[in-house]
Amino acid sequence: MPTTADFERMLRGVALRVTRPRLAALSAVHDHPHADTDSIIRVVREDLGEVSHQAVYDVLRALTAAGLVRRIQPAGSPARYESRVGDNHHHVVCRSCGAIADVDCAVGATPCSTASDDHGFAIDEAEVVYRGLCPGCSTAHPS
């Protein structure tokens, strides 16, 4: 788990000023993978006290633009944030409780980025979402 000093280096490394809201939000995303914005706001407020929704939205936007966090939004789900950036991984989403977990590519570095017809696009990322029931929900609702 990264330390505050690590987070400060990350921010400086992408030319962002080190501020308490940025440190708190970056830490929240690292501590709570796939958290939605409201959850991140709660964690930031637990750490800093009163911080506006807009301030956290602005921080998340800056962290995403800088490549320090990734914003994902599976269909039917609010936007969520994760600290795993810089690779081509996918997600599995529980149809019942909404839990999300990372899934590595099945073969090679970026096999899903090879489209059968790229229509002239320079593809550098693919988004695959697997859906099903998580272990807790599948035992609670056997088929």
N, C-alpha and C positions, 0 to 999 in steps of 0.2 A: 504494500500500500504506500503510495507516495506521501511524503511529508509536506508540511507547509513550505519548506525551502524548495522542494521539488516543484510545487505548484508555482512558486514565485519564479523559478527558472523557466518553467513552461511559458508563463505569461510574457516574461522578458524576451524569450526566444522567438516570439511571434510579434514583438514590438507592441505589446499591450501593457499599459500602466498596471502596476500591482495595486489593487484596491481591495478593501475588505469584502465587498460584495462579489467581486470576481473570484477571490480565494474561496469564499464560502460556497459559491455555486459550483465551482470546479471540484471542490471537495465533495459536495453533495452528489454530483453526477458520478464520481468515482466510487463513492460509498453505496450508492443506490442505482445500480445499472437498470436501464430501461424505465426510469422514473418519469412520470408526467410532470408538466410544469407546476401544477398545484402542489404536488409532493415536494418538488425542489424548493418552491417558495416556503413551505412549512419548515423544511430543514434549514434553509438560510435564516429564517426568522428565529428559529431555536438557537442558532449560533450568534446572530447579530442583534436580535430585537426587531423593532419595526423597520421593515424595508418594503417599499411599494411593489405591487405586482409589476408595474411598468419597469422599475429598475431591474428586477430579475429577468423579465422578458428581454430587456436591452442587453444584459450581461450574457444571457444564453445565445442571443443572436450574434454578439461579438465573438464568443467562444466558438460557435459553430463556423462563422465566417473565417476565423483564424485557423480552423482545423483541429482545435483542441478537443472538441466534442462533436458527436454526430447526432443529427436529428433524424429520427425515423418516425414514420406514421403508417403503421399497418392499417389496412382498410377497417373501418369501424372502431378505430382506437384514436384517442387523442395523441397529439405529438408527444414523443418520448425522447429522452436523451441518453446517450451512452458515451463512455470514455474510450471504447475500443474503436480507434480510427486507423486509417492507413492500410487496411487490408480489405479484401473482398469477402466478407462473411455474410451470412444470412440469418434468419430468425425463424423460430418455431413459436406459434402463438396458440394458447389454449382457447378453444371455442367456448368453454364454460366460464372460467374465472379470469381470463385475459392475461395470464402469466406469459412472460416472454423470456426466451433463452436464446443465446447465440448458437449458431450452427456453422461450422467451418465448411468450406467448399468440399465436395465429395472427392474430386480428383484434380490435381494440378493447382496452379496458382490462381488462375481466373478462368476456369472452363466455361462458366455461365456468360462470360463476356464475349464469347464467340457466337454471334447470332447467325442463324441460317441465312438471313438477308439483312445486312446492316443499313440498307437504303442510303449509303454514302456517309453515314455517321462515323465519327471516330469514337467508338465505344470504349469507355474506360471503367465502367461499373455496371453491375446488374443487381437487381433486387429480387430476391426469391423469398417468399414467405410460405413456410409450411404451417399447416393448421391441423389441429387434432385436440386430444384431451391430455392434460398433464397427468403425471402419476396420481396426484391427489384426487383429481376429478374423475379419472377413469376407474379408480377403486370405489369412489363414492357413487358413481353412476354406471355400474357394469352393464355392458350391452347384451 
